[in-house]
């Protein structure tokens, strides 16, 4: 059953069907071919139980928060401010790409939205200043992946919801690895541009006056991050309530920058509805599929298969990591998480690994899937913003940052406290 379900999943996705539809079709197929009971009769209960959690209300709130900031023009001001601070480094403006992505990751919770925001602002600068188009675009795609690691993260909320794991602890666990990834991306950029100066564009430097005057554009985002995350850990608000507070504060920031027009509000609401509907459709479909798979005994089959391999805990973990890397080539990241986590996490926890730690490891693997072809969403987002050139240029430019993610995976395995230190406090 494992291989037939996996083959059917890849085959249906290859037909370019919506991910939610694929998950429902697989659930119906598992019910028809592998279950002695009519599992479809539980469809209504599964749909309701997967969507009636108040925790899920945080998803549209965090999406709306990001929409306000993106559409109100905050990104462009942030980008200019960070450029004045990072322009002296080898690679100059590329570091501003990563820095801006990091800042917006701490507010939007979405990798695709982060990549689209930075790409829209940054790409016109690449050609004007003579930067290497491949590395410049690849850095934006890689920086965008930080949106699902640095809290608040929609993907971490979904992981916590599916595994019944503390979302505040997951947010804390993602903070150090997320910042280390951002620093790692900047180190990779500096090394490449030092070895090959033609990649990094012209040498530039801003005055200290320009740098300090630009800080006023960074303070609102840092304050927003502090209020949203701080209210959770101070015990003043749940993740859902803190998301609502964040939306109100984002609206105030946009208003202060004279960017909150009626059109911005309407476009933000429409964008939020579209994104939330897509996420909820995938969640509901995955819940029904996991219900049918569990009833048909896939979990037992997977456990038996891994036991029969005769591998130790870490060898089994590397098999699971390899599985995620391969599936990440072909499956959209949200669907990859929702379809696999309820099956894989019980196995991983049974091996003695911490579910909080494994959640961060999965997020890094999902980040990698966002910038690896053929289904790397961030690659397509950045290519669309470029509006010219070859798609392969973005793929090549993102490759050094994929190597950086591999290093982070090894670091998390060797030093689990990178993810567990803050939650342990």
N, C-alpha and C positions, 0 to 999 in steps of 0.2 A: 504493500500500500504506500509506503514512503516514496518509492521511486515513481510510481504511477501518478500520485498526487503532485509531486514535484514537477514531473514532465508536463502534466496538464496545466499547472500554473504557468510555466514558461511558455507553453504553446498558446494559451489564451492571451497572455500579455503580448506575445508576438503579433497577435491580430489587432493590436492597438485598441482593445476594449478598455473602457474605464475601469480603474482598479477595483472600485467598489462592486461593479457588476461581476468582475472576475471572481472575487471572493464569494459572492452569493452563488454563482454557478458552480464553483468547486464544492461549496457546502451541499448544494442539491445533489451533485454527483456522488459525493461521499455517502450521503444518505441513501441514495438509490442502489449503489453497487456494494457497499461494505457494511451497512447497518441492518440488523434483523428487525429493528423497530422503526416506525415511521417518524423519524426525527423532525420532519418538516412541521409536524404539529406543534413543536415548541418554538417555531419561528417568531410568533407574536411576542411570547414571553422574553425571548432573547433580544429582540429589537428594543423592547421597552426597558429591560434591565440594564442594557448597555448604554442607554442614553438618558437615564433619569437621575444620574449623579450630579449633585450640585457642584462638585469639583470641576466638571467639564465646562462650567460657565466661565472659568478662567481663560479658556481658549479664545473665544471671541473678544474678550476684554483685552488680552495681550495683543491680538491681531489688530484691534482698533487703535490701541496705543501706538503701535508701529506705523499704522496708516496715517495717523495725525502728524507724526514727526516727519515722515517721508514726504507727504504732500504739502506740508507747510514750508518746505524749503530749509529745514534745519540741517539737512545733510550737507548742503553746499557750504554753509558757514562753518560747520565742524571740519569739513575737509580742508578748507583754507587755513583754519587755525592749526590743525595738525601738520600741514605742509610747512608752515613757518618753523615748527619745532624739529621736524625730521629731515628737512631739505639738505642738511649738511652731511648726512650719512651716505655711504655708497649705495646708490639706488634711489636716493632722494624721494621723489614723489611716490614711488612704489610703497615706501613705508607709510606714507599718508593713506594709501589704499587700505593697508592692513590695519592701521590705527583707527581709521573711520569705521571699518567693518567691526572692529572690536567694540567701539563705543556703541554702535547701533545694535550689536548683538546683546548688549546689556539692557536693551529696551524693547526690541522687536520680538525676540523669541523665534524668529523664522530665518532659516538660511537663505532661502530663495529671495525673500524680501530684502534681506541685507545685501546680497550680491547685486540685485537689481538696482537698489538705491545707490550703492557705491559706483557701479558701472555707469549709470546714467550721468553722474557728476564727473567721474574721473576720465572716462575714455576720450572725450574731446581734448584733454590735456596731453595725452600720450603722443599723438601725431604732431601736435604743435611744438612740443619740446624735444622731439626726436628720440623718445624712448623705444626700446625693443618691444614691438607689439605683442610678442608671444609671452614674455615674462610679465609684462604689465597686466595683460588680461588674465594670465594664470594666477597672479597674486590676488586679483579681485575675486576670482572664483574660489580660491582657497580661503581667503579672509571671510568670505560669506558663510562658509561652513561653521564658523564660530557661533553663528546665531542659534544653533541647537545645543551648544555646550555651555556657554556662559549664561547664567540665570538672568532673567526668567526665560525658560526654554519650553516651548510647546511640546517638544519630543520628550523631555524629562517628565512633564506632567502626564503624558500618555503612558510612559513607562511605569510611573508610580501608580497610575490608575489600574493598569493591567496586572501589576504584580502586588498591589496593595502595600506598596512601600512608601515611606514618609517622603513627601515631595519637598518639604523644607530641607531635609537631610540630603536629598538628591541635588537640590540647588547648591547647597554648600559644597558637596562633593565635586561638582562640575567647575567650581570657581578656579581652583589652583591649576588643574589640567588645561582649562580654557585659556588662562593667562599664559601658561607655559607654551601652549601651542602658538599663541600670538607672538610671543617673544621668539620662539623657534622659527616661525615664518620670517620674521625680520632678520634673524641671524643668517638664515639661508639666503635671503635676498642680498644682504651685505656681502657675504662671501662670494656669491656669484658675480656681483657687480664689481667687487674688488679684483677678482681674477679676470673678468672680461668687462672692462670699463665701458665699452660701447653699449652694453645692455642698460646702463643706468642713466642715460641722458646727460644733460649738461650739469656741471657743478654749480650749485646755487647755495646761497645762504641768506637768511633773513636777519634783520637787526633785532636786538633784544626788545626794542620798543614794539616792533611788529608782533613778536612772540607773546609778550605780556598783554598787548591789546586784544589778541585773539583768544585769550583765556575766557573772556566773558561769554564766548560761544560754547565753551566746553562745560562750564559750571552748571548750566541747567540740566544737561544730560547726566552728569555725575550726581546731581541732587536728586534727579528722578530715580536713578538706580538705587541711591541710598534710601530713599523713602519707600520704594516698592519692596526691596529686599529687607531693609531694616525693620519695617513694620511687621514682617513675618517673624523675624527672630526676636524682636522685642515682645512678642506675644500680643501685639495690638490688633493683628489682623490675620485671617487665614489667607492662603494663596489667592483664593477667589476675591476676597475683599481687598487685598493689596493690589490686585489687577485693576479693580474698579477705581481705587485711589490713583493708580498710575494713569488711567485714562483721563481722569479729571485734571491731574497735574500736566499731562501732555497737552491737553486743550489749553491750559493757562499759558504754557510755554509757547505754543503756536500763536495764541492771541497776542502775547507780548512781542512776538516777532512779526506781527501784522500778517500772519499767514492763514488764520482760521476764517476763511470766507465760507459762504453758503455752499459754493461749489466744492470746496475742499471737504466740508462735512458730508455732503451727499456722496461724493466719490469714495470717501473713507468708509462710510456705512455700506455702500454697495460692495466694495472690495472685501470688507469683513464678512458680509453674508456669503459671498462666493467661497472664500477660503474656509469658513467654518462649515459650510454645507459639504464641501469636498472632504474635509477631515472627518466629520461625523458619519458620512456615508461609508467611508473606509472603516471606521471603528465599528459600526453596526455590522457591516459585512464580515469583518474579521471575527467578531464575537460569534456570529452564527457558524462560520467555518470552524472555529476552534471548538465550539460546542459539538459539532458533528464529528470532528476528528477525535475529540476526547471520548465520545460515546462509542466510536468505531474502534478505539484501541490504539490510535497512532502513538500516544505517549508511551504505552507499554512496548510497542514495537521499537520505538527509538531507543528506549532504555535498554532493551534486550540487545539491539544491534551494537550499541556502544559497549555493553558488558562483554559481548562475544568477541569484540576486537581485542580484549585483554589489555587495554591501555590504562595507565595511571591517570590521576586527576589532571596533571598539567598536559599530558599527551592528549587527553580527551579535550581539554580546553583549546589546544592548538588546532584540533580537528574542527571544533565549532567556529574558531576564528577563520579558518580557511573556508568553511562553508559560507560564512557571512561575506567574505571577500568575493567569492565566486557569485553568490546570489546578488550582491551589490552591483555587479556588472549589468544585470538584466532586470532587476526589480526596483521600482520606485521606492525611495527610502522609507516613507511613512508606511507603505504597505509591507515592506520588508520587516519593520519593527513589529507592527501589529500582528502579522501572520506568524511570526516565529517566537516572539517573547513568551507567550503563554505555554509553549511547548518546550522551549530550551531552558528557561529559567529554573523550573523545578529540577531538571537534570543537573544544572550547574550548582544550585544550592545543595543538592544531594551529594555532590562531590566535595563539599566543604567550603565553597567560595562565598564571599559576602555578596548579597544581591545589590547593595548600593554600589560596591566596587564594580560589579559586572555591568550595571547600568551605564556607568561612565565608559567602560570598555566598549560596550555596544554603540554608544554615541560616537566614539572615535571611528569605529568601523563604518557607521552610517555616514559620518562626515566624509570618509574616504570614498564611499559610493557616490557622493554628490559631485566628485570631480574626476571620476573614472568613467570612460566611455563603455558601452554606447548609450547608457541611460543616466549619465551624470547631469542632473538638472541644472546645476550652477554653470556648467560649461555652456549649455544652450542659452541660459539667461545672459551671460556675458557676451556670447556671440551675437545675440539679438541686439544688444546695446551697441556693439561695434558696427553693425549694419553693413559690414564689408569684410573682405579677407576670408581666409580659409578656416573652417572649423578646427582643422588639425592644429592650427597655430595655438589655439586656446588649450587643447589637450597637451601639447608639448610644454607650454608654459606652466601648466599646473603640475607636471610630473615631479619637479623637485619638492613640492609641498606634500605630495603623496608619500615621498620618502620620509619627510618629517613626521607624518602621521604614523608610519611604521615604527619610527623611533619612539614615539609617544606610547604606542601599544606595548612595546618591549619595556619601556620605563614603568608603565602601570603594572605589568606582570612582576617585574623585579622589585618595585617599590610601591606596594599597594597603598601605603600611607599618603601618597600623592592625592588619592581620592578620599581616603578615610580619615585624614588628620582633622579637618575642620568638622565633619559630622561627629567625630569622637569627642570634640570639645563640648 
